[in-house]
Amino acid sequence: MNGDSLVRLRDIRKRYNVGLPSEAEVLHGIDLDVARGEFAALIGPSGSGKSTLLNVLGLLERATSGRYELAGQVVDGLDDEARTRLRRDTIGFVFQFHHLLPAFSAIENVTLPALARDGRVRRAVRERAAALLAEVGLAAAMDKRPAELSGGMQQRVAVARALILEPALVLADEPTGNLDTASSDEVFALLRRIHGEVGTSFLVVTHDPRLAARCDRIVEIVDGRIARDAPAVR
């Protein structure tokens, strides 16, 4: 594996309903590298395979065939427990809908991944969560519950949660798709700022060409194949 490659996919195929009359292949031999510290966009029409590819990258689904290396580890033969551990330790997720727990405060939501990993929230983790919320502009709102926050503020909590375990890779699936234009621009600017400060790799699925153009690289998937992979033109 290339020393600066965080992700390497080779000939990744994904089929559903294998062996049944309804068997369908959604990903047709995907080759993709994501370098450490890269900020890339994944675009494509609805039904093109973006979400399936993101699920494979995020170890939420297994590829039917092909080779996947993540952070120097070959993923393909790992059992479920090892995959879960690798996902937890390496990947952060930001979704279109923030999936915050309504009964938990902002800081409690941010510390949830650490709680799931360790069974408790250590003082250092809570301090990091508070620092992350301050970083995303929510120092004064850390004890508020999601219902007390705007949509843009809730998504910023979700960004902080994705970063709490210091992942090497953040997968963001339409992270601004549920926000108005102003909030969308704020959240995207936040992702770019964090990327610049921390150097975490980001792969952002977006349908917004404005946001894609603000990434460093654009990967376009059409009908389950990579149709374009080039630096963004600003």
C-alpha positions as CSV (number, residue, x, y, z in Angstrom):
1,M,0.0,0.0,0.0
2,N,1.3,3.4,-0.9
3,G,2.7,5.1,2.2
4,D,0.4,8.2,2.0
5,S,-2.8,6.3,1.0
6,L,-5.4,5.9,3.7
7,V,-7.9,4.1,1.5
8,R,-7.2,1.8,-1.4
9,L,-10.0,0.1,-3.3
10,R,-9.3,-2.3,-6.1
11,D,-12.0,-3.9,-8.4
12,I,-14.7,-3.5,-5.7
13,R,-18.0,-5.0,-6.7
14,K,-21.2,-5.1,-4.7
15,R,-24.1,-7.3,-5.6
16,Y,-27.4,-7.7,-3.8
17,N,-29.7,-10.7,-3.7
18,V,-26.8,-12.9,-4.8
19,G,-28.0,-16.2,-6.3
20,L,-31.6,-15.0,-6.6
21,P,-33.4,-14.1,-9.8
22,S,-33.4,-10.5,-8.6
23,E,-29.5,-10.4,-8.2
24,A,-28.2,-7.0,-9.2
25,E,-24.7,-5.5,-9.2
26,V,-24.6,-1.9,-8.0
27,L,-20.8,-1.3,-8.0
28,H,-18.9,-2.5,-11.1
29,G,-15.2,-2.8,-10.3
30,I,-14.4,0.4,-8.4
31,D,-10.8,1.5,-8.1
32,L,-10.3,4.4,-5.7
33,D,-7.5,5.8,-3.5
34,V,-7.9,8.4,-0.8
35,A,-4.7,9.9,0.5
36,R,-4.0,10.9,4.1
37,G,-5.1,14.4,4.6
38,E,-7.2,14.7,1.4
39,F,-10.5,16.5,1.1
40,A,-12.5,15.0,-1.7
41,A,-16.1,15.2,-3.0
42,L,-18.1,12.2,-4.2
43,I,-20.8,13.2,-6.6
44,G,-23.2,11.5,-9.0
45,P,-26.9,11.2,-9.9
46,S,-29.4,9.5,-7.6
47,G,-29.1,5.7,-7.8
48,S,-25.5,5.9,-9.1
49,G,-24.1,3.9,-6.2
50,K,-22.7,6.7,-4.0
51,S,-24.4,5.5,-0.8
52,T,-23.4,1.9,-1.5
53,L,-19.8,2.9,-2.0
54,L,-19.9,5.0,1.2
55,N,-21.3,2.0,3.1
56,V,-18.5,-0.2,1.8
57,L,-15.9,2.4,2.7
58,G,-17.4,2.9,6.1
59,L,-17.4,-0.9,6.8
60,L,-21.2,-0.8,7.1
61,E,-21.5,-3.3,4.2
62,R,-19.2,-5.9,2.8
63,A,-18.1,-5.8,-0.8
64,T,-19.0,-8.8,-2.8
65,S,-15.5,-9.0,-4.3
66,G,-12.4,-6.9,-4.7
67,R,-9.7,-5.7,-2.3
68,Y,-10.1,-3.0,0.3
69,E,-7.2,-1.6,2.4
70,L,-7.8,0.9,5.1
71,A,-5.1,2.5,7.2
72,G,-2.7,-0.2,6.1
73,Q,-5.0,-3.1,6.9
74,V,-6.7,-5.5,4.5
75,V,-10.4,-5.4,5.3
76,D,-11.8,-8.1,3.2
77,G,-11.2,-11.1,5.5
78,L,-12.0,-9.4,8.8
79,D,-14.8,-10.8,11.0
80,D,-17.5,-8.5,12.2
81,E,-15.9,-7.8,15.5
82,A,-12.6,-6.7,13.9
83,R,-14.5,-4.6,11.3
84,T,-16.4,-2.9,14.1
85,R,-13.2,-2.1,15.9
86,L,-11.5,-0.8,12.8
87,R,-14.5,1.3,11.9
88,R,-14.7,2.8,15.4
89,D,-11.0,3.5,15.6
90,T,-10.5,4.9,12.1
91,I,-13.7,6.4,10.7
92,G,-16.0,9.2,11.8
93,F,-19.4,9.7,10.2
94,V,-21.5,12.8,9.5
95,F,-24.9,12.1,7.9
96,Q,-27.6,14.3,6.3
97,F,-29.7,13.8,9.3
98,H,-27.7,14.3,12.4
99,H,-29.1,11.4,14.4
100,L,-28.6,13.1,17.8
101,L,-30.2,11.5,20.8
102,P,-33.0,13.9,21.9
103,A,-32.7,13.1,25.6
104,F,-29.0,13.8,25.7
105,S,-27.3,17.2,25.8
106,A,-24.9,18.4,23.1
107,I,-21.8,17.3,25.0
108,E,-23.4,14.0,25.9
109,N,-24.1,13.3,22.2
110,V,-20.5,14.2,21.3
111,T,-19.1,11.7,23.9
112,L,-21.4,8.8,22.8
113,P,-18.7,7.1,20.6
114,A,-16.3,7.1,23.5
115,L,-19.1,5.7,25.8
116,A,-19.8,2.9,23.3
117,R,-16.1,2.1,23.1
118,D,-15.1,2.3,26.8
119,G,-18.4,1.8,28.7
120,R,-17.8,5.2,30.4
121,V,-16.8,8.7,29.6
122,R,-13.4,9.6,30.9
123,R,-12.6,13.1,32.1
124,A,-10.1,13.6,29.2
125,V,-12.8,12.6,26.7
126,R,-15.3,15.1,28.2
127,E,-12.7,17.8,28.1
128,R,-12.0,17.0,24.4
129,A,-15.8,17.1,23.7
130,A,-16.0,20.5,25.3
131,A,-13.0,21.7,23.2
132,L,-14.6,20.4,20.0
133,L,-17.9,22.1,20.8
134,A,-16.0,25.3,21.3
135,E,-14.2,24.7,18.1
136,V,-17.5,24.4,16.2
137,G,-18.9,27.5,17.9
138,L,-21.1,25.9,20.5
139,A,-19.3,26.5,23.7
140,A,-22.4,28.2,25.2
141,A,-24.7,25.4,24.1
142,M,-23.0,22.3,25.2
143,D,-25.6,21.5,27.9
144,K,-28.6,22.1,25.6
145,R,-30.6,19.3,24.1
146,P,-31.0,19.0,20.3
147,A,-34.6,20.4,20.3
148,E,-33.1,23.6,21.7
149,L,-30.7,24.0,18.8
150,S,-31.2,25.1,15.2
151,G,-30.6,22.6,12.3
152,G,-27.2,24.0,11.6
153,M,-26.2,23.9,15.3
154,Q,-27.4,20.3,15.5
155,Q,-25.2,19.4,12.5
156,R,-22.2,21.1,14.1
157,V,-22.8,18.8,17.1
158,A,-22.7,15.9,14.8
159,V,-19.4,17.1,13.3
160,A,-17.9,17.3,16.8
161,R,-19.2,13.8,17.5
162,A,-17.6,12.4,14.3
163,L,-14.2,13.8,15.5
164,I,-14.3,12.8,19.2
165,L,-12.2,9.6,18.7
166,E,-9.8,11.4,16.4
167,P,-10.5,9.4,13.2
168,A,-8.1,9.3,10.3
169,L,-11.1,9.4,7.9
170,V,-14.4,11.2,8.0
171,L,-17.2,10.1,5.7
172,A,-19.8,12.8,5.2
173,D,-23.0,11.7,3.5
174,E,-24.9,14.9,2.3
175,P,-23.9,16.7,5.5
176,T,-25.5,19.9,4.4
177,G,-28.4,18.4,2.4
178,N,-31.0,19.1,5.1
179,L,-29.9,22.7,5.7
180,D,-30.7,26.1,4.2
181,T,-28.0,27.8,2.1
182,A,-26.5,29.9,4.9
183,S,-26.3,27.0,7.4
184,S,-25.0,24.7,4.6
185,D,-22.2,27.2,3.9
186,E,-21.3,27.4,7.6
187,V,-21.1,23.7,8.1
188,F,-19.1,23.1,5.0
189,A,-16.7,25.9,6.0
190,L,-16.4,24.2,9.3
191,L,-15.4,20.9,7.7
192,R,-12.8,22.7,5.6
193,R,-11.4,24.5,8.6
194,I,-11.1,21.3,10.7
195,H,-9.5,19.6,7.8
196,G,-6.9,22.4,7.5
197,E,-6.2,22.3,11.3
198,V,-6.2,18.6,11.9
199,G,-5.4,17.0,8.6
200,T,-8.1,14.4,8.8
201,S,-9.1,12.9,5.4
202,F,-12.6,13.8,4.3
203,L,-14.8,12.2,1.6
204,V,-17.9,14.3,1.2
205,V,-21.0,13.1,-0.7
206,T,-22.8,16.1,-2.1
207,H,-25.4,16.9,-4.7
208,D,-24.4,20.6,-4.5
209,P,-22.0,21.5,-7.3
210,R,-21.0,24.7,-5.4
211,L,-19.8,22.6,-2.5
212,A,-18.1,20.0,-4.6
213,A,-16.1,22.8,-6.3
214,R,-14.8,23.8,-2.9
215,C,-13.2,20.4,-2.4
216,D,-9.7,19.6,-3.6
217,R,-10.8,16.7,-5.7
218,I,-14.0,15.5,-7.3
219,V,-14.8,11.8,-7.9
220,E,-17.9,11.3,-10.0
221,I,-19.7,7.9,-10.0
222,V,-22.3,7.1,-12.7
223,D,-24.1,3.7,-12.9
224,G,-21.8,2.1,-10.4
225,R,-18.5,3.1,-12.2
226,I,-16.2,6.0,-11.6
227,A,-16.8,8.3,-14.6
228,R,-14.4,11.2,-13.5
229,D,-11.7,11.6,-10.9
230,A,-9.9,15.0,-11.1
231,P,-8.8,18.0,-9.1
232,A,-11.6,20.5,-8.5
233,V,-11.4,23.5,-10.8
234,R,-11.9,26.8,-8.9
